[in-house]
Amino acid sequence: MNQDSEVDPWTGISEDVIRRFFDVLCIERGLPKGQLSAYRADLYAFDRWLIEAKRKTLISATKQDVSEYLKSSTTSIKAFYGFLVDSGCRDDNPTKAPRKPRKRRV
């Protein structure tokens, strides 16, 4: 799809598709409301990013779009927690794996 001239045919229906997805999650999986809220927030954020950055929708997103979004999100979260540590707001960085103790050679 040429981002400059073509309009995504799925534009404007993301909210309906997300609502249907949640209907299925509620009925088939019985997920708790807190988890459903988190899913909804994630999907709406991804949908906004697709519209603004790619001029696409949740339905038309490609594997590359999904990978780019996930990488971008992970990178910004890591940068944010690095900032909190650097500015003294936190002593630890929850985005970094704990260091494993080194085994001593005998």
Helices and strands as residue ranges (DSSP letters): H 14-24, I 25-29, H 33-49, I 50-54, H 63-86
